Amino acid sequence: MKPNRLAGHTMPDEGRLYDARGMRIYRGRARCSCGAESEQVYTSGTRRRGWHFDHKNAIRAGAS
């Protein structure tokens, strides 16, 4: 996967979410720093990064 940087769109902790106790959830949705969350549940960092790559491309397509 090629680098695909976009200002304002990062994935802290590989997009992992946290539960009520502050513990990272390894199986779950991905979250971008812009607040967008994936609709699908992912079981690996690779799939979360793939979602984020597609999310940023969708942002670019809508902005142009």
Order of alpha helices (4+ residues) and beta strands (2+ residues): beta-beta-alpha
